[in-house]
Each structure stands twice: as structure tokens, then as C-alpha cells.
Amino acid sequence: MLPEIAEQLLEANPRLAKALSLAGISKRGLAAYIILLTRGPMTAAQAARYMDIPVTKAYAVFSRLMDVGLIAKQGGRPAVYAARPPREAWLRLKSRLLGEISYVEDKLIPALEAMAGRAATYSIFVLGHGSIEDTASKIVARGTSPLRIALAFPEMLSERLLESLLEASHRRETRILLSSEIRQDMLSELGEVAEIRWTGSMFGGGFIGDEVLLIIRGGVGLVGLWSNHEYFVRIATIYFDHLWETAAAQP
């Protein structure tokens, strides 16, 4: 019943659903939060029964909710999870979002202002889901700059792209940042030729080389922004390096 309440709430308010998605909270994540809020602290296995999902998926949902500050993990074996009070939870989420926005703004606005006073030859394209894989593969395959890759969503990966990454990592310095949504076994071979680190969650991902492709998850699937402008490449690189320094060497 409780998962259906979350679904009905989002269906009745599409704007709320979109806002939560941008904040990194899925329909299933909202349902999990409501379950903990109304039923009290419980283990992932108990929550999985309420949600009718595998326990492994419940752990992934709880990991994301902890990252955004909606729930906390208590002691015990197995671990028990508890919902933070609604007001506290949303203040934590708001603070996190504002921090990320402020960081990007501090790096982006000066660069854009500098661009406005210069004549430059560059291109910027917005890409739909169908063009993202081809563009990402080209960035990986061509160029000589070190590769910085942030894999935020499982749908960013394909067998073709993994093969390109494996080949490129033998000849170019490659750093790959993984979100909690990416399974470790999906990149087992890459760990031998590329540096890999893990972070809890990311609002978006991308591929940085001589060009940059930024990727977010929209209402119609993945959406990408590609550019070959040096400022966009530099901004993306600075932000990636910031995430890299705070990421974990082990999942």
C-alpha cells in the first residue's frame, strides 16, 4: 500500500516528480522514505518485503537516500535504517543541492564572462539518448588528453562503450568515477588498466577528453550536452577532480 501512495503522490503532481528526480530521489526512493517514516526503523530486508523488491535493490535505494540526507543508518547486524524527520531531511537535501549549485556557479560564471569578450570557434550540441553512446565512444577513441569519466547511471554503459574504454585505457591515462548505481562487476576488466574510485551518488555524469559530454537523466531518458570549447572542458575537469579527491578507493 505504501509504495502505491508514493506513486499516486507523484502522478498527481508531475512537477514534484521532476524536482525529486533532479535531486536524485526516485519514485522507489520516495516510497522507501515513506515506509521508514510511517513504519519506523527497519532493516533493508524488512523494507524490501514492503516494497516487493529484492533485498539488493533495497540496499541500493537506502544508499542513495543516505547520500542525499533523508535517512540514517543505525547500528546492529543487519543494519537498521531510520527516516530523518521530514523538515530535517528536506533541509539537508536543500543544503546539499545549494552547495553543488554554488560550486558550479563559482566555476562557470567567470568562464562564461570571459567567453563573452572573446571570439572563439567552438560548437555546443544538445544530444538525445540515441546519440549519447556514439558521441561518448568518439571522445574515448580519439584525442590524446587524459580521460576523465563519471559513470552516474547504468544506462550510460554499453558493451561497445566498455570495449572502447578498455582499448583507450591502454594508451591514455584514464580515471573512472562510479556512482552507487554502477555494479563493480560491470567494470572488472577496466580496473586493471584504469584508476577507479567510487562515490555515493551524482546528479549527472560525463566523458572528458579533448572534448566534453555532460549527461543527466531527464524525464525522457538520458540527455547530453557536448562541446569542444576549452572552457567547458576545463570547467568539467575541475569539477571532476573535485569529486575524485573526495571519492573512495574501494566501493
Secondary structure by P-SEA (a helix, b strand, c coil): caaaaaaaaaaacaaaaaaaaaacccaaaaaaaaaaaccccccaaaaaaaacccaaaaaaaaaaaaaaccccccccccbbbbbccaaaaaaaaaaaaaaaaaaaaaacaaaaaaaaabbbbbbbbbbcccaaaaaaaaaaaccccbbbbbbcccccccaaaaaaaaaaaaccbbbbbbcccccccccccccccbbbbbccccccccccccbbbbbbbccccbbbbbbccaaaaaaaaaaaaaaaaaccccc
